Amino acid sequence: MLFSKRPSSKRLSLKRNLVLMGTALSFSLTLSSAQAAEYDWKFQASETAGEVSFKIKQEWADRIETMTDGRVAIEIMPINSVVGPTETLEAVSAGILQGHITDPSYFSGQNPAFGMLGNLVGAWSDPNDFLAYMKHGGGEDLYNELVEPYGVHLIGAMTFPLESIPSTVPIKSLDDFKGLKIRAPQGMVYNIFERIGATPVNLPGSEVYTGLEKGVIDAADSTVLSNNDAMGLHSFAPYPLYPGFHSMPMNAISINKKIWDGLPEDLKVTLKTAFDAMAYDLVARLQAQDIETLQKLKQDPDVHPFDLPDSERKKFRQAAEQEWKVWADKNDMTAKIYDSVTAFLRSRNLL
């Protein structure tokens, strides 16, 4: 009968040591991968989780974690996750949220300058013009002058392509806005819709779907065409105005000022660079998706997109300019914003 040799004690000892070393290495790697980020933040957005723009913001948060080698982890949360959309400024200031990516118009009740800089309705016909103003025309500095007394710092500004207006009834001229119940956030856009004869209703974006479905509103100052379609709004509002003509709100990417001031310079540069890139990426991707969505809707016999004629757009711009002047007189900051933006528009032959 053949018997195998028993392993020597040296061989057993070596094998045991190798196993222990492997276990220790595996445990060390597990600890390393599970290590908490140096900066772990929650940012609340102003969209629902299903919107395309919300998903793009989440993608960029993931990229920032990679770009900073795991030092910064940002959780992007949808509207109403922690506080209401009008409360995020106070929540960031108090440290309940570390940041937000939201339309400053929500804070017009605290200072009308938020509404004026956040959404100078009718001013912009191309998102790249707005981004050029914010990043190179003095807009970001003005916004920080406005927001830093609240304990919040603007990292960067972004916007969307011109918003569509989903409507339950056809709108082919400004006259068709008369008596129209249209969802609009508080601030300048609300006032301009009043100026052209509409009946604005102040609803948060999260209630647009049910508002249209239940007939609480006839139309909505909502988001871009592709986002509206993704939310199913055209089932109840089959007369979208596209391309948009009225609103192109800022999304302010802001953080608690104490957190910002305490960051090392390399992370500040990385965050600024990443969020600036996100602004242009968002516009390009949403424009492409809007074009694709429009082609799909044109094939749907139950949906009727309409492009408001230039003559009607001009009438809206004239009404908007009258409202800008009213807002310019509200306080020193609104006057500064009016002077700054109109000077920029004139320098580009846009006014």
N, C-alpha and C positions, 0 to 999 in steps of 0.2 A: 504494500500500500504506500502511495506517495503522499508526503505531507509538505505543505508549503512552509518556508522558513518564517519564523516570527520576526516582525520588524524589530530592528534594534532600538534601544531606548533613545539613541541620538536622533534616529529618523523620526520617531514619535515626537520627540521634543521639537524638532524643526517644523514638522507638520503642524503641531499645536501652535507654535509661534506665528506661522504664516496665517493660520485661521484667525488668531487673535488680532494680527496686524490688519487683515482684510476687514474684520468686523469693526475695528477702530476707525479705519479709513472710511468705511461706509457710513458709520455713525457721524464722523466729522463732516462728510459731504452733505448728509441729511440736515445736520445742524446749520451748515452754511447756507443751503438752499432755502431753509425755513426761517432764516434770519429776517427780522423785521426791517423794513426800509428805514433809512435815517429820517426821512420825511414822509409821513403817511397822511394824505389829505383827502377830504371829501369836498367835491365841487358840485353844486346843484345847477342843473341846466334849466332852460325855460321851455323845453319840449317834452313830449311824452316819449316813452321808451321805444315806441314803434316807428318814430319818424327817422327818415334817412339821415338827416343832419345830426341827430342824437348819436346814431351809430358811428358816424364819422368822428365825432368828438371822442367817443370811447376808444376808437382805433388810435387816435393821436395820444391819448393818455397812456395807452400800452407802449407806444413808441418812445414816449418820454421816459418811461421806466427802463426801457432798453438803452436809450441814449445816455442815461445817467448811471448805467451799470447797477440798477436796482436801488440807488440811493433815494430816488423820488418815486412814490407810488400815489397815483391820483385815481380815486374812484369817482366817476362821473355818474350822477344820479339824476333821474328825470324830475320834472316839475312836481311840486307838492310832496317830494319824498321826506323832507324834514320840516320845511316851513312853506307858507304860501308864496306865490311869485312876487308879491309886493313886499315881502318880509326878508328877502335874502340879503339885502344891503345891511340891515341891522344884525342878521345872523352871522355874516362874515365879520362885521365889526366886533361882535361879542365873542367870536371864536367858536360859536355853535357849528358853523361851517368854516372851513379854511378858505374857501373861495367859491365863486360862482361864474357861470358863463350865461349871461342874461341880457335882456333888452332893458337899458336904463330908463325907458319910458315908464316902467312900472313904478319908478320912484318920483314921478312928477309931483305927487302930493307933498313931498318933502322939500323939493326945490324944482321950479319949472324948468331950470336949466338942464336937468336930466332928460326931460322930454324933448327939449330943443336940440341938444347935441345928439341924443340917442336916436332921434327919428325926425329929422328936418324934412317933413313930408313934402314930396314933390320936387325936392332939390336935385336928386341924383337919378340919372338915367342909365348909369353903368356902375356896377359895384367897384370896378377898378379905380374910378374917379374918387369914390368915397374912401377907399383904402389909401390912395395917394394922399388925400387930405389928412387923414388920421395919422399916417406914418411919417409923412414928409411935409405937411402943411401946417403943423402946429396943433392938430386935433388932440393927439394923445396928451400933450402937455396941458392943454386946457381942461381935458377930462380929469387929469390927476389934480389939477388945481381945485376942481370941483369936489372930487371924491375923497381926497386924502384927509380932510377934516373929519370925515366919518370913520377914519381908521381903516381905510381900504385903499389898495394901490392897483392901478390898471397895469397889467402886464402887456396886453395887446388888444387890438380891436379887430373884429371880423364882421362880416355882413353876409347877406344872402343875395342871390339875384332878385330882381324886382318881384315882389309878391303878387300872386294871382288873387282874384276875388271870386270865390265860389258863390254862386247865387242860385236861388230857387226860381227866379224869374229872369227873363232876358233884360240885359242892360246894354243899350246901344247908344246912349247919349247921357250927358250929365242930368238932363231932365228926368231920366228914369230913376235917379237917386232920390227924388222928392218923395218923402214919406216912407222910404225904404228902411226897414229895421235892420241895421247892420252892426254886427259885433265890432267893437273897437276898444282898445285899451285907453285908459285915461291919458289925457295929454293933448298934444297938438293934433294928432290924427283924428281924435274924437271931435275937436273943435272945427276942423276943416270939413269933415262930413256934415256937421251941423250947418256950416256956412253954405254948402251946396244943396241944402234942403233935406238931407237924410235924417233919420232918427237913430242915432248911435246908441248901442246898448253895451255897457261895460261888463264884459264877461272875460274870464281868463281863457287862454288858449285851450286848456284841457276841457272846456265846456262847449267848444264850438260844435263838435259832433252831435251831442245831444240837443243843443240849441237849434241846429238846422233840422234834425230829425223830428223834433217835437213842435216846430213852427214858432219857437220863441223868437227867432231871428229869421230874416229873409235872405241875408247874405252875410259874409264875414270878411273882415280884414284878417286874413289868416296867413299862412306861410306860402311857400312856393308851390307851383303846380304839382310837382312830383310828390311832395310831402302830403298835400291835400288829397291826392289820389290814393296814396298809400294808406291814409286814414279812412278811406271810403267815403269822403265827403261828397263826391260826385253822384253818389246814389240818391242823395237828397237835394243836391244843388248842382243840377246838370248844365248850368250856364256860366262856366268860368270865364272871367276876363283874363286873356293872356295874349301878348306879353303884358306884364304888370305896368302900372304907370304911377302909382301913388306912393307906395311905402317900401323903404329898404332899410329896416332898422338895424342899428348897431347891435352886436352881441359883445358886451364888455367882458373880457377875460380878466377877472380881478381876484386879488388875494388879500388876506388880512395883512395890513401894513407892517405890523410888528414882525410877522413871519418873514415878509419880504426883506425888511431891513436887516434881519438876522441871517439871511442866506449868504453863503460864500459867493464870490463874484462869478466863479465858473458855472454854478447852477443858475444864477440869474441870466447869464448869457445863453445857456442852453434852453431855458424856459422861454425866453424872449424869441430866440431863433425858431424854436419848434412851433410856438403859437403863431408867429408871423407866417410860417410855412402852412400851417393849418388853415389860416384865413384864405389864402389863395387856392389851396387844394379844395376847400369846401365849395368855393364859388365855381370852380371848373367842373367839379363832379356834379353839383346840383344843376348847372346849366345843361350838361350833357343828359342828365336824367329828365330834365324838363322837356327837352327836345324829343326824347324817346317817348315820354308820356303823352306829349301832344300828338304824335303820330298815332299812338294807340287810341286816343280819345276821338280822333278824326274818323276812325273806323267804327266807332260805336254809334249806332243810330240814335241812341237815347241821350247822348251828351253833345252839347253844342258850344264849343269854345268860340270866343268872339274877341277880336282885336279892336279896341276903341280907336276911332279915327284920330288923326293928328289934331284936327280942329277942336275936338272935345278934350284931348289931352292938354292943349294950350289953355282952354278955359279952366281946367282944374289947376294948372300951374299958376294962373293969375289969382285964383282964389287962395291958393297956398301962400303966395308971396304976400298977400294982404295979412294973412294970419302970422307970418314970420315977423312982420313989423309990430303987430300987437304984442307978441311974446318978447320981442327985443326990449320993450319998455317995462318988463316985469321986475327986473333987478339988474345989478351991475354985471352979473355973470351972463345973463341972457343977452345983454347988449354986447359983451365981448364976443360971445359965440356968433351972434348975427354979423358983426363986423368981420370976424375972422373967416366965416364960411362964404359970405357974399364976396369978399375980396378974392378968395381962392377961386370961386366960380367965375368971376369976371376975368381973372388972369388966364383962365383956360377957355374963355369965350363960351362958357356954359350958362351965363346969365344975361 
